[in-house]
Amino acid sequence: MSAIEFKDVCRTFRRDGKDLLILDRINLTVADKEFVAIVGPSGCGKTTCMRMAAGLEFPSTGTVSVSGKQVIEPGPDRAVVFQQFALFPWKSVHENIDFGLRAKGLPETERQKIIAHYIGLMNLKGYESAFPHQLSGGMQQRVAIARAYALDPEALLMDEPFGALDAQTRVVMQEELVKLARKNPRTVLFITHAVEEAVYLADRVVIMTSRPGKVKEILDIKSVRETENWDQHQKIEDVMDLASFVHLRSRIWKSLREEHAGDH
């Protein structure tokens, strides 16, 4: 079943009196509970794809659908995690996660059970009463991810969610997300500039061309991960040292370099 589908999607922006083509005939499907990462040169339209799936922007031509329904506006069936920590600063960790659950009209006992579950999964125990300004960037993003997962959306849309974190915290968050994605599979569209991150996290990696963005190549990471049993390794550096990981990373980098070379 296709949870997210881009069908013949083009996106044009008006700039200096001229039409600028950003995305050119994007056709892409993300299956139910599949984790797909998109990588590509800057300006190729990666974030625009995510924003169209979220209902924050719309195709000039073509359609974007989630669970068979055309996206015409934002909705509770899609949760978004941005690069900047979009938490309510006046609400505690517990209250931030609870906000969307209240909006869904869930009863108190069910909400508390869900909140406790994701507090535990994201290693937030002991911080339930803390406010965002009292948390590190990594902790804030854990809250944002917990809040998104707790809503049980049909699609989880993540736009460079670790891009604002320092390198060490980013690695920790990648490992946390891998654990969460394996325990609680969700349909995820993940935008990133980091090739290693895409290979480590995703079931498939979509490589886009330079602007106007097109789907250049799609790599099946999941079959390699399962064949090579990457998940037996606890730390990201152990996975990155595997020959199969190095091969996929090098293949993606080579493809991206071809695009950069074409820009000059």
C-alpha positions in Angstrom: 0.0 0.0 0.0 1.3 3.4 -0.9 1.2 5.8 2.1 2.7 8.8 0.2 2.6 9.2 -3.5 4.0 12.0 -5.8 2.5 11.7 -9.3 3.9 13.8 -12.1 4.7 16.6 -9.7 6.2 19.8 -11.0 6.7 23.0 -8.9 7.4 26.3 -10.4 8.2 29.6 -8.5 7.9 33.1 -9.9 11.1 35.0 -9.5 12.2 38.3 -11.1 9.3 38.1 -13.5 10.3 34.6 -14.7 9.0 31.1 -13.9 11.7 29.0 -12.3 11.2 25.3 -12.4 12.2 23.7 -9.1 10.8 20.2 -9.4 10.3 18.4 -12.7 7.9 15.5 -13.0 8.5 13.8 -9.7 7.1 10.3 -9.4 7.7 8.6 -6.1 5.8 6.3 -3.8 6.5 5.6 -0.1 5.0 2.3 1.1 3.1 2.0 4.4 5.6 1.9 7.3 8.6 2.5 4.9 11.4 4.9 5.8 12.5 6.8 2.7 15.3 9.5 2.8 15.8 12.1 0.0 19.2 13.4 -0.7 20.3 15.8 -3.4 22.2 19.0 -4.2 21.2 22.2 -2.4 18.3 23.9 -4.2 17.0 20.6 -5.8 13.7 20.8 -4.1 14.0 18.2 -1.3 12.3 20.4 1.3 9.7 21.5 -1.2 8.7 17.8 -1.6 8.3 17.5 2.1 6.3 20.7 2.4 4.0 19.5 -0.3 3.4 16.2 1.5 2.6 18.3 4.6 0.2 20.5 2.8 2.3 23.6 3.3 3.0 24.1 -0.4 1.3 22.7 -3.5 2.3 21.3 -6.9 2.1 23.5 -9.9 1.0 20.4 -11.8 0.6 16.8 -10.7 -0.7 15.5 -7.3 0.6 14.5 -3.9 -1.5 12.0 -2.0 -1.3 10.4 1.5 -3.1 7.1 2.0 -5.0 7.6 -1.3 -6.3 11.1 -0.4 -5.0 14.1 -2.3 -3.2 16.6 -0.1 -5.0 20.0 -0.2 -4.1 21.3 3.3 -2.2 20.3 6.5 -3.9 17.6 8.5 -3.6 15.4 11.6 -2.8 12.4 9.4 0.7 14.0 8.9 3.1 15.1 11.6 6.1 17.3 10.7 9.5 17.5 12.5 11.5 20.6 11.4 15.2 21.3 11.8 14.5 24.0 14.4 13.0 22.7 17.6 9.3 23.7 17.1 8.1 23.2 20.7 5.7 25.4 22.7 8.1 27.3 24.9 5.5 27.8 27.6 4.6 24.1 27.9 6.5 21.4 29.7 7.8 18.2 28.0 4.7 16.4 29.1 2.4 19.1 28.0 4.1 19.4 24.6 3.6 15.7 23.9 0.1 15.9 25.2 -1.0 18.9 23.1 -1.7 16.9 19.9 -3.3 14.1 21.8 -5.7 16.5 23.5 -6.6 18.0 20.1 -7.4 14.5 18.9 -9.9 14.2 21.8 -8.3 11.1 23.4 -9.4 10.4 27.0 -7.0 11.2 29.8 -6.0 7.6 30.7 -5.1 6.8 27.1 -3.2 10.0 26.7 -1.1 9.4 29.8 -0.3 5.9 28.6 0.9 7.1 25.2 2.9 9.9 26.8 4.6 7.6 29.2 5.4 5.2 26.4 7.2 7.8 24.3 8.9 9.5 27.3 10.5 6.1 27.9 11.4 5.3 24.3 13.1 8.7 23.8 15.0 8.6 27.1 13.1 11.6 28.5 12.3 10.2 32.0 12.9 12.7 34.7 12.4 15.6 32.3 8.6 15.5 32.1 8.2 18.8 33.9 11.1 20.6 32.2 10.5 23.5 29.8 12.2 23.7 26.4 14.6 26.5 27.5 15.9 24.1 30.2 16.8 21.4 27.7 19.7 20.9 25.3 19.1 21.0 21.5 19.2 17.2 21.4 16.7 16.9 24.2 14.4 19.3 22.6 14.4 17.4 19.3 13.7 14.2 21.2 10.6 15.9 22.6 9.6 17.0 19.0 10.1 13.4 17.7 8.2 11.9 20.7 5.3 14.4 20.1 5.2 13.5 16.4 5.2 9.7 16.9 2.7 9.9 19.7 0.1 11.3 17.3 0.3 8.0 15.4 0.2 9.8 12.0 -0.2 8.1 8.7 2.9 9.9 7.6 5.8 11.4 9.5 7.6 14.1 7.6 11.1 15.1 8.8 13.0 18.0 7.3 16.7 17.9 8.4 15.7 17.2 11.9 19.2 16.8 13.2 20.8 19.6 11.1 21.0 22.1 13.9 22.7 19.7 16.3 26.4 19.3 17.1 28.1 16.3 15.5 28.2 14.2 18.7 24.5 14.9 19.6 23.5 14.2 16.0 25.1 10.7 16.2 23.2 10.0 19.4 19.9 11.1 17.9 20.5 9.0 14.8 20.9 5.9 17.0 17.8 6.8 19.0 15.8 7.2 15.8 17.0 3.9 14.4 15.8 2.2 17.7 12.5 4.0 17.5 12.0 3.2 13.8 12.6 -0.5 14.4 10.4 -0.8 17.4 7.6 1.5 16.1 7.7 1.5 12.3 6.1 4.5 10.7 5.8 5.8 7.2 8.6 8.4 7.1 9.8 10.8 4.5 13.2 12.1 5.7 15.0 15.0 4.1 18.8 15.3 4.7 22.0 16.6 3.2 24.0 13.9 5.1 24.7 10.9 3.0 25.8 8.7 6.0 22.6 9.6 7.9 20.4 8.6 4.9 22.1 5.2 4.5 22.1 4.5 8.2 18.4 5.4 8.8 16.4 4.7 5.6 14.9 1.6 3.9 15.4 3.4 0.6 17.4 6.4 -0.4 16.2 8.7 -3.2 18.9 10.6 -5.0 17.8 13.8 -6.8 19.4 15.7 -9.6 20.4 19.3 -9.4 17.7 21.9 -10.1 15.2 21.3 -11.6 15.0 18.4 -9.2 14.2 15.0 -10.7 14.4 11.5 -9.2 17.8 10.3 -10.5 18.1 7.0 -8.7 16.6 5.0 -5.8 18.7 2.7 -3.7 17.3 -0.3 -1.8 19.1 0.0 1.6 16.8 -2.3 3.6 17.7 -5.5 1.6 21.4 -4.8 2.2 20.9 -4.0 5.9 18.9 -7.2 6.5 21.3 -9.4 4.4 24.4 -8.0 6.2 22.5 -7.8 9.6 23.5 -4.2 10.3 21.1 -4.1 13.3 23.4 -6.4 15.3 25.7 -3.4 15.7 24.9 -1.1 18.6 26.9 1.9 17.5 26.7 3.9 14.3 30.5 3.9 13.8 30.5 0.1 13.7 27.9 0.1 10.9 29.7 2.8 9.0 32.8 0.6 8.9 31.1 -2.3 7.2 32.0 -2.8 3.5 28.4 -2.9 2.4 27.8 0.5 4.1 30.9 2.0 2.6 29.9 0.8 -0.8 26.4 2.4 -0.6 27.8 5.7 0.8 30.4 5.9 -2.0 27.8 5.2 -4.7 25.6 8.0 -3.4 28.5 10.4 -3.1 29.6 9.6 -6.7 26.1 10.3 -8.0 25.9 13.6 -6.1 29.3 14.7 -7.4 28.1 14.1 -10.9 25.3 16.6 -10.2 27.7 19.2 -8.7 30.0 18.8 -11.7 27.1 19.5 -14.0 26.5 22.8 -12.2 29.9 24.1 -13.2 
